[in-house]
Amino acid sequence: MDKTKKIPIFIKGIFLIIALFFSFGIYLSIPVLYNYKSIENIIESKFYSDFNINLNINGDIKYQLLPKPHLIVSDSSLSINESNDYGMIADIKNLKIFLLSNKLYPKSKINFERFEIQNTNFKLKQNEYIILRNYFHKSNSKPFLIKKSKIFIVDENNETLIISPIEKIDFTTSQQDNYKKLNIKGNLFDLNFKSVWKKKYDSEMNSQIEIDFKEPNIFIKNNLEYNNSSDYNGTLLISILNQNIEIDYNLKNNLIILQSPKNSNNIQVYTKIELTPFYLNSNITLNKQNLNFLVDELIFSILNLKPDLLGNLNGDIKFHITNIEHELIRNGLVTLNIKQKNLNLSEVLLGIGDIGQIKSNIKFTKKNGDTIFHSSNSLIIKNKKQFAKKFQLKFDMVKDIDLINFKIEKNIVTGLISIFDIKINQSSHNASNSAENRYNIRNSQELKSLVKKIINS
């Protein structure tokens, strides 16, 4: 009888698993020993084939197994070739090129899956935007990822115009599913944003982009139908300050026309933009808007735009305000002029029904942490009978009044409104009505009572 003990099957299984584990580990570690520098021309050629980007390797090449098999190029440069013009060049440190798991060895035809860049500064000249745009539209590139980097927009003299920190740029494509998608998460003019650009893989240049800003909340969606570089049209949807705006646009012969559809909502836009030289002429109609929105949000946001946001914009913008939701003020006109990064509120007119109109000069200041609205106003009375009727006055009391000057301050935070420095026909009505004598107003009824009190006194 053979007394030799048989090894249990489960122990044999353990030994087999351990052997397979070490064999697989040895197999995966072999690429570490390979001299990838010797095939850098193959890597450069394959990189262009897979990503449509020129790679110039200047440093060492190392292989790493985790988290996925990839090559690290210590020093390199990337460029996009358009018409033999290497205008876009970026110097890259520690470029990661991920390998397909079943293509670990050069002898088995090296194959790339995606590449990754981190902590890199990219300089982009204004005229290079076209090169970049054409790349994303026409390229058959495999996916790539850019993390924790910065984009510098520079002029012809290499002076920095804009700096945009980027948390992530993720470009993905799928010929099988027929899509290209570019996801960006970053910051522009101190505003955090997310954007998604996408198009069908088999379309020429038609695309869609969505941009979502936070604080203030601004959402932009653009659908583009492209014929050629000098002829295209599309639809722009904008959500800003709780308002939705739809605009159709067309570019042809260096002229851009933006116009709201006839069935659009209470915001209508008609704008002409001449490109050579650049000049903007815009008419925007705001219908059925609340007066607090116009003062506290719209005008405040416009006057507090940073000069960098204006860029090289020059032109005139007119806001035509109709059917204002206010008992006294029913319509208005606000005219802006933009030139050399300066924005001027050139004219503010507010209509008081059939009575007349108010001319205003407006500004905002800070006081004890609160935002204060200031306006110096002139009420020009055109219909004295309507003025007397509206404010419940005897006509004899107002027949000689043509002009009332007054100043208003409003605390945007608390909503407190005060009126002071009231002058009738260029003269203070009485000695007690000085700049120091302020009247706090909470509603239109209190305003009527104040006007009645001052004129009857």
C-alpha positions in Angstrom: 0.0 0.0 0.0 1.4 3.4 -1.1 1.5 5.7 2.0 2.5 8.8 0.0 0.1 11.6 0.7 -1.6 13.1 -2.3 -1.5 16.9 -2.7 -5.1 18.3 -2.4 -6.5 19.7 -5.6 -7.2 23.2 -4.0 -3.4 23.5 -3.1 -2.5 22.6 -6.6 -4.9 25.3 -7.7 -3.2 27.9 -5.4 0.3 27.0 -6.8 -1.1 27.3 -10.3 -2.6 30.7 -9.7 0.7 31.9 -8.1 2.7 30.6 -11.1 0.3 32.3 -13.5 0.5 35.6 -11.5 4.3 35.7 -11.5 4.4 34.7 -15.2 2.0 37.5 -16.1 4.0 40.0 -13.9 7.2 39.0 -15.7 5.4 39.4 -19.1 4.2 42.9 -18.2 7.6 44.0 -16.8 9.5 43.1 -20.0 8.5 46.4 -21.7 10.3 48.3 -18.9 13.6 46.8 -20.2 12.9 47.8 -23.8 14.8 50.8 -25.3 11.9 52.9 -26.6 14.3 55.7 -27.5 15.5 53.5 -30.3 12.1 53.7 -32.0 11.2 57.3 -31.3 10.6 57.9 -35.1 8.1 55.0 -35.0 6.4 56.5 -32.0 6.3 60.0 -33.6 4.8 58.6 -36.8 2.2 56.5 -35.0 1.3 59.5 -32.8 0.5 61.6 -35.8 -1.5 58.7 -37.4 -3.6 58.3 -34.2 -4.0 61.9 -33.1 -3.3 64.0 -36.2 -0.8 66.0 -34.2 2.9 66.3 -34.9 5.1 64.9 -32.0 8.7 65.9 -31.7 10.5 63.9 -29.0 13.3 65.8 -27.2 13.8 63.8 -24.0 13.7 60.3 -22.6 11.0 57.7 -23.0 10.0 55.4 -20.2 7.4 52.7 -19.8 5.1 52.5 -16.8 2.6 49.7 -16.1 0.1 51.4 -13.7 -2.6 52.6 -13.7 -2.6 51.4 -17.3 0.4 50.6 -19.6 1.7 53.9 -21.0 4.8 55.7 -22.2 6.1 58.9 -20.5 8.0 61.3 -22.8 10.0 63.6 -20.5 10.4 66.4 -23.0 8.5 67.0 -26.3 6.7 69.4 -28.5 3.3 69.1 -30.2 2.2 71.0 -33.3 -0.8 71.1 -35.6 0.1 71.2 -39.3 -2.2 73.1 -41.5 -1.0 73.9 -45.1 2.6 73.2 -44.0 2.3 76.0 -41.4 3.5 74.9 -37.9 1.9 77.9 -36.3 0.6 76.1 -33.2 3.4 74.7 -31.1 3.3 73.6 -27.4 6.2 72.4 -25.3 5.2 69.5 -23.2 6.8 67.9 -20.1 6.0 64.3 -19.1 3.6 63.5 -22.0 1.7 60.3 -21.2 0.8 58.1 -24.2 -1.4 55.2 -23.2 -1.0 51.9 -25.0 -3.6 49.4 -26.0 -3.3 46.5 -23.6 -2.8 43.9 -26.4 -0.1 46.0 -28.1 2.6 46.3 -25.5 5.6 45.6 -27.7 7.0 47.5 -30.7 7.6 44.2 -32.5 3.8 43.5 -32.4 3.1 46.9 -34.0 2.8 49.6 -31.3 -0.7 51.1 -31.0 -1.9 54.0 -28.9 -5.2 54.5 -27.1 -5.1 58.1 -25.9 -2.7 60.7 -24.5 -2.7 62.9 -21.5 -1.1 66.3 -20.7 -0.9 68.0 -17.3 0.4 71.3 -15.8 1.2 72.9 -19.1 0.9 76.5 -20.4 -0.5 76.9 -23.9 -0.1 80.1 -25.9 -2.7 80.7 -28.5 -2.6 83.6 -30.9 -5.9 85.1 -32.0 -5.4 84.1 -35.6 -4.6 80.5 -34.5 -8.1 79.9 -33.4 -9.1 79.0 -36.9 -6.4 76.3 -37.0 -7.7 74.9 -33.7 -11.3 75.0 -34.8 -10.5 73.2 -38.1 -8.5 70.6 -36.2 -11.5 69.6 -34.0 -13.9 69.7 -36.9 -11.8 67.7 -39.4 -9.5 65.6 -37.3 -10.0 61.8 -36.9 -8.0 61.9 -33.7 -8.3 59.3 -30.9 -9.3 60.7 -27.4 -6.9 62.9 -25.3 -7.1 64.6 -22.0 -5.5 67.9 -20.7 -5.6 68.6 -17.0 -4.7 71.5 -14.6 -3.2 73.7 -17.3 -3.5 77.4 -18.5 -4.4 78.9 -21.9 -2.8 82.3 -22.7 -4.4 84.3 -25.5 -1.7 86.6 -26.9 -1.6 89.3 -29.6 0.7 89.7 -32.5 3.4 91.2 -30.2 3.1 88.2 -27.9 1.5 90.3 -25.2 -1.0 88.4 -23.0 -4.6 89.4 -23.5 -6.4 86.7 -21.6 -5.4 83.9 -19.1 -7.8 81.0 -18.7 -7.0 78.4 -16.0 -8.2 75.0 -17.2 -9.1 72.2 -14.9 -9.9 69.7 -17.7 -10.1 69.5 -21.5 -11.5 66.1 -22.6 -11.7 65.3 -26.3 -13.5 62.1 -27.3 -14.5 60.6 -30.6 -16.4 57.6 -31.8 -16.7 56.9 -35.5 -18.9 53.9 -34.7 -21.4 56.0 -32.7 -20.9 59.0 -35.1 -19.9 61.8 -32.7 -17.1 64.1 -31.6 -17.2 65.7 -28.2 -15.0 68.3 -26.5 -15.7 68.9 -22.7 -14.0 71.8 -21.0 -14.1 72.8 -17.4 -12.2 76.0 -16.4 -12.3 79.7 -15.5 -12.6 82.7 -17.7 -12.5 86.3 -16.4 -12.8 84.9 -12.9 -16.0 83.1 -13.9 -16.1 79.3 -13.5 -17.6 77.5 -16.5 -18.3 74.2 -18.2 -18.7 73.8 -21.9 -19.6 70.9 -24.2 -18.9 71.1 -28.0 -20.2 68.2 -30.1 -20.9 67.3 -33.7 -21.7 64.4 -35.9 -18.6 62.6 -37.0 -19.7 62.5 -40.7 -20.8 66.2 -40.8 -18.5 68.8 -42.4 -18.6 71.8 -40.0 -22.1 71.8 -38.4 -21.9 71.6 -34.6 -23.4 72.5 -31.3 -21.9 74.1 -28.2 -23.2 74.7 -24.7 -21.5 76.9 -22.2 -22.6 77.1 -18.6 -21.2 79.9 -16.3 -21.7 80.0 -12.6 -22.1 83.2 -10.5 -23.6 84.8 -12.3 -25.7 82.0 -13.9 -25.4 82.3 -17.7 -26.2 79.5 -20.0 -25.4 79.7 -23.8 -26.4 77.2 -26.5 -25.3 77.6 -30.1 -26.3 75.5 -33.1 -24.2 76.2 -36.2 -24.9 75.4 -39.8 -21.7 76.0 -41.8 -21.4 76.6 -45.5 -17.9 78.1 -45.6 -15.7 80.5 -43.6 -17.5 83.6 -45.0 -21.0 82.2 -45.0 -22.7 80.4 -42.1 -25.8 80.8 -39.9 -27.2 79.4 -36.7 -29.3 79.8 -33.6 -28.1 81.2 -30.3 -30.1 80.5 -27.0 -29.0 82.5 -24.0 -30.3 82.3 -20.4 -29.2 85.2 -18.2 -30.6 86.9 -15.2 -33.7 84.6 -15.3 -34.4 85.7 -18.9 -34.3 83.5 -22.0 -33.2 85.0 -25.3 -33.3 83.3 -28.7 -31.3 84.8 -31.6 -30.8 83.7 -35.2 -27.6 84.8 -36.8 -26.0 84.9 -40.2 -22.5 85.8 -41.4 -21.9 86.8 -45.0 -19.5 89.1 -46.7 -17.9 90.2 -43.4 -21.2 91.3 -42.0 -22.9 89.5 -39.1 -26.6 90.0 -38.5 -28.3 88.8 -35.3 -32.1 88.9 -35.1 -34.7 87.4 -32.8 -37.3 85.2 -34.4 -40.7 86.8 -34.7 -42.3 84.3 -32.3 -39.6 85.0 -29.7 -40.4 86.0 -26.1 -40.2 89.5 -24.4 -36.6 90.1 -25.4 -36.0 91.0 -29.0 -32.6 91.6 -30.6 -31.5 93.1 -33.9 -27.7 93.6 -34.2 -25.3 94.4 -37.1 -21.6 93.6 -36.7 -19.1 94.8 -39.3 -15.9 92.8 -39.1 -13.5 95.0 -41.1 -13.2 97.3 -39.2 -15.0 95.8 -36.3 -18.1 97.8 -35.2 -21.3 96.8 -33.5 -24.7 98.4 -33.7 -27.3 96.8 -31.6 -31.0 97.4 -30.7 -32.4 95.3 -27.9 -36.1 95.5 -27.0 -37.1 94.5 -23.4 -40.8 94.1 -23.0 -42.8 93.7 -19.7 -39.8 93.9 -17.4 -39.8 94.8 -13.8 -38.2 98.2 -12.9 -36.2 96.5 -10.1 -34.8 94.1 -12.6 -33.8 96.9 -15.0 -32.0 98.9 -12.2 -30.7 96.3 -9.8 -29.6 93.6 -12.3 -29.4 94.8 -15.9 -27.9 98.2 -15.6 -25.8 97.2 -12.6 -24.4 94.2 -14.5 -23.6 96.3 -17.6 -21.8 99.1 -15.7 -19.7 96.6 -13.7 -18.4 94.7 -16.7 -14.6 94.3 -16.5 -12.6 96.0 -19.3 -11.1 92.7 -20.3 -14.7 91.4 -21.1 -15.1 94.3 -23.6 -11.9 93.3 -25.4 -11.6 95.1 -28.8 -15.4 95.7 -28.9 -16.5 99.1 -30.4 -20.0 100.2 -31.0 -23.4 101.4 -29.8 -26.1 99.4 -27.9 -29.6 100.7 -27.4 -32.1 99.1 -25.0 -35.7 99.9 -25.9 -37.8 99.2 -22.8 -41.5 98.8 -23.3 -44.5 98.1 -21.0 -42.5 98.4 -17.8 -44.3 96.8 -14.9 -44.5 100.1 -12.9 -47.4 102.4 -12.2 -45.6 105.6 -13.3 -42.7 104.6 -15.6 -44.0 102.8 -18.7 -41.2 102.8 -21.2 -37.5 103.9 -21.6 -34.4 104.1 -23.7 -30.9 103.2 -22.4 -28.0 104.0 -24.8 -24.4 102.6 -24.3 -21.2 103.4 -26.2 -18.2 101.1 -26.1 -14.8 102.3 -27.2 -11.3 101.2 -26.3 -12.4 99.0 -23.4 -14.5 101.9 -21.9 -18.2 101.6 -21.5 -20.2 104.9 -21.2 -23.9 105.2 -20.3 -24.5 108.0 -22.8 -28.3 108.4 -22.5 -31.1 107.2 -20.1 -34.7 108.3 -20.9 -37.7 107.1 -19.0 -41.3 107.7 -20.2 -44.0 108.8 -17.7 -47.0 107.9 -19.9 -48.5 111.0 -21.5 -47.0 113.3 -18.9 -43.4 113.6 -20.2 -40.0 111.9 -19.7 -37.2 111.7 -17.3 -33.5 112.2 -18.3 -31.1 110.5 -15.9 -27.4 110.1 -15.2 -26.7 106.9 -13.4 -23.9 105.4 -11.4 -23.3 102.8 -8.7 -21.0 103.0 -5.6 -20.2 100.9 -2.5 -21.0 102.1 1.0 -20.4 100.0 4.1 -20.4 96.9 2.0 -23.7 97.7 0.3 -24.3 98.6 -3.4 -25.8 102.1 -3.8 -27.6 103.2 -6.9 -27.4 107.0 -7.7 -29.3 108.9 -10.3 -29.6 112.6 -11.1 -32.9 113.2 -12.9 -34.8 115.8 -14.8 -38.5 115.4 -15.3 -39.6 117.3 -18.4 -43.3 117.9 -18.2 -45.0 117.9 -21.7 -48.6 117.5 -20.7 -49.4 119.5 -17.6 -53.1 118.4 -17.4 -52.1 114.7 -17.3 -49.4 115.6 -14.7 -52.0 117.3 -12.5 -54.4 114.4 -12.9 -51.9 111.7 -12.2 -50.7 113.4 -9.0 -54.1 114.7 -7.9 -53.1 118.3 -8.2 -55.0 121.5 -9.2 -54.0 122.6 -12.7 -53.3 126.1 -11.5 -50.6 124.7 -9.2 -48.7 123.1 -12.1 -49.4 125.3 -15.1 -46.1 127.1 -14.7 -44.0 124.0 -14.0 -41.9 122.8 -16.9 -39.1 121.0 -15.2 -38.5 119.1 -11.9 -34.9 118.1 -11.0 -34.3 115.6 -8.3 -31.9 112.9 -7.1 -32.5 109.3 -6.1 -30.4 106.9 -4.1 -31.4 103.3 -3.7 -29.7 100.7 -1.5 -29.7 97.6 -3.7 -29.3 95.3 -0.7 -32.1 96.7 1.5 -34.3 98.2 -1.2 -34.5 101.6 0.7 -35.1 104.5 -1.7 -34.6 108.1 -0.9 -35.3 111.3 -2.9 -33.5 114.6 -2.2 -32.3 117.8 -3.8 -35.7 118.5 -5.4 -35.8 121.7 -7.6 -38.7 123.1 -9.5 -37.9 125.0 -12.6 -34.2 125.0 -11.7 -34.8 126.4 -8.2 -35.3 124.8 -4.8 -38.9 125.0 -3.9 -38.3 126.3 -0.4 -35.5 126.7 2.1 -36.3 123.4 3.8 -35.9 121.4 0.6 -32.1 121.1 0.6 -29.8 118.3 -0.4 -29.7 117.2 3.2 -33.5 116.8 3.4 -34.2 113.3 2.3 -37.6 111.6 1.7 -37.7 107.8 2.0 -40.1 106.3 -0.5 -41.4 102.8 -0.4 -44.0 102.8 -3.2 -45.7 104.8 -5.9 -48.4 106.1 -3.6 -45.9 107.6 -1.2 -44.2 109.2 -4.2 -47.5 110.8 -5.3 -48.1 112.1 -1.8 -44.6 113.6 -1.7 -45.0 115.4 -5.1 -48.4 116.7 -3.9 -47.0 117.9 -0.6 -44.0 119.8 -2.2 -46.0 121.5 -5.0 -48.9 122.5 -2.6 -46.5 123.9 0.0 
